[in-house]
Amino acid sequence: MTTPEPRTFTHPDVLAAVAAGASWADPVTDPTRIDWTARQAAAVIPFTLVDGRPVNPCESTGIRYGRNELGHWGEQVCADALVVAHDAAGHRWIVMVERSDGHGWALPGGYVDPGEDPTDAAVRELQEETGLTANPRDPWVTTLPARYVPDPRASDEAWMVTVPVRIDFGPCEHPWQLPQPTAGDDAVCATWVLADTFEELTGYVADEFYGEIFPAHRAMLADALGSGE
């Protein structure tokens, strides 16, 4: 039986971003030229190198070499804001955004800048994508454990890790009495959605917006919301 050749792919948009000097794309096109010492030391999830190339520590994506659609090599740390409120009937609502890249509905979030605290990053991304504000030092802002994100844009050499940050907006009589999000930055829509369970969330997004949950956030949201069974 013939062993298939390892697949290699980096999206042309990534290469164009490198050529243009975009800040979100590593300028180095050969990962063996990167000094990995600092990146491995700072990694949220430890990873190894093979022949000087980073190896995804959590899954095999089918793309062994290259960055797929991600701009960085190795681990990229993100932060996502899980904004929660409960109405008078006991229903749970969370804030979600429709991504402008066509990957579906997701929690507000994005890259953690170098040297930035993940909690600060989640609050910053929340404001940029929805207009909602929070103080990262308030007691109702809780930083949850970091986790690997099975992002469809990842490869075996470029992957995502996120730090979820829960922000509790407290009780309300009706969800329309809450501060209303306004889409900005990378979002085309931002709104409160019903989320008593993960199944309820997916059904609500499908029925109200004909949308789907961003694949990278499905497991994280399922864990956070539960199934209700």
N, C-alpha and C positions, 0 to 999 in steps of 0.2 A: 504493500500500500504506500502510495506516494504522500509524503508530508507536504502540506500546502506551504507556500512561501509566506513568511510573516507579512502582514499588510502594512503598508506605509502610507500615511496621508496627513497632510496639513492643508487646511482650506486656503484657497487663493486669497481670501479676504485677510487672513492672518499674515500672509507673506506681503500683501500690499500694505498692511499696517506697519510691518517692520520696515519696509522701504520708505514709508512716510514718517517714520520716527514716532509713531503713536505710543503714548505712555502705557497703554494696556498690553502691549506686546513686547516680550523679551527681544532685544535686538540681535541676540546671538542665534544663528540658525543651526548651529551644531552644538548639541547639549554637552558633548565631551569637552568643550572649551570652557564650560562654566566651573568656577570653584564652588563645589557643593558643600563645603565645610559649614558655612554659616547657614545655608538653607536647611541642611539636615539637622543642625543644632536647634533651629527655631521651629522645626516642623511640629504641628499639632498631633499628627499621626506619623510615627517613625516610618521611614522608607529606606530602601537599599538602592545601590547602584550596581549595574552590570555593565562592564566595559565602559564605565564612565557615564552611563546613561541612567536616568531615574526610572524606577519601576513602580507602577501603581500598587500600593500596599493592600488594596481591598478588592479589586476585581480585575478580570481580563476583559477588555472592552471590544476586542476584535481588531483593534488598530494597534499593532505592536510598536511601530515607530512613527514619530511625528506628533503634532499637537492637535490634530483634528480641528475643532473650531475654537480652541482656547489659545490665548495669546502667550501664556507663560509656559515654562517647563517645570515639571514637578508639581508640588502642592501650591494651590492658591487658596488662601483663607478668606472666607466671606462671613458676613453676619446677616441674619434675617430677623425681622421684627414680627413676632406673633402678638398682635394687638387683640385683646379679648374684652368683651363686655357681655353682661347678662341682662335680659329684659325682665319685666314684671312677671311674665309667665314662666320664667326659668329657662328660656331658650338662650343658647350661647351664640354669639355673633363674633366674627373675626374680620379683620381688614385684609382684602386681597387686591391685587392689581393684575390687569391683563397686560402681559409683556408685549412690547412693540416688535419683538423678533419673531412672533408667531408661535412661540413654544407654550402658550397657554396661560393659565391663571396661577399666580404664585404669591408667596408672601413678599412684602416689600423687603428689599435687601440688595446687597452688592459687595464689592471687594472691600476688604479692610486695607486701608492705606498703610504703607510702611511706618511702623512706630505707633500706629493708632490702636487704642483699646477697642476690642470687638463690640463692647456694649455701646461705646460712643459711636462706632461705625453703624450699628443697627439703628440708633436714634437718628443719625444723620441721613441714612438712606430712607428712613421712614418719612422724614421731612421733605427730602428731595422728590420722592415718588408719589407722596400723597398729600403733602402740606400739613400733616398732623405733627404735633410736637410733643416731646416728653423730656423730662430731666433724667438722664441716665443714673443719677444718684438717688432718685426717689425709691422708697421701700417697695413700691408696687412694680418696679422694674427688676426682673429676675433674669440673670444670665444662666442659661442651661448648658449642659456639657456639649462640647464640640462633637461633631459627627461627620462621617464621610457622606458625600452627596453623589449618588449615581447619575451624574449629569450626562445627558445624551450628546453633549459636545466634547466629552472627555476622550482621552486615549490612554494607553498604558504608560505614557510618558508625561501626561498633563492631566491633572485631576483637581477636583474641588472638595474642600472641607468647609463646613459652616459652623458658626456659633449661633444657635437660636437664642433670642432674647425675648422673653415674655413681658408684655406691657399691659397691665390690667387697668382698663378704663372704668371699672366698677359697675354698679347696677344702674339701670335706666328703666323708665316706664315703657318706652318704645324705642326701637333702634334709630328712628329718624330724629330723636331728640339728642343723639350723640353728635359730637363734632364730625362733620361730614368731610371725607377725603376728597381731594381734587387731584386728578392725574397729572403727573409731571415727570420730567426726566425720561426714563426708559419705559414709562407706563402709558398706555393709551386709554385705560379706564382704571378707576380706583373706587372701591365701594365696600360697605359692610355686607357680609354674606352669612347666611344661616349655617351653623356648624355644630349642631348638637353631637354629631358623630361624623366620622370621615365619610361614611356612606351618604349621610344627609348633605354634607358639603358638596360631594361630587354630583349628587342629584340636583341640588340647588343651582350650581354653576351651569350644569347642562340645560336645565329647564328655563332658567332666567336669561342666560347669556349664550346658549348654544356652545358652551366652551368646555374645555377639559383642564384638569389640574396639570401643571408643569411636572413632567415625569421626575425631575430631580427632587421635588418636594413631596411626592406622594407618601413615601415611607415615613418621613419626618412628621407630616400632618396626621397620618394614621396613628402614629405613636402618641402624638400630643392630644388627639381628639378621642381616640378609642373607637370601637365598633358599636358600642351600645348593647352588645350581646351579653 
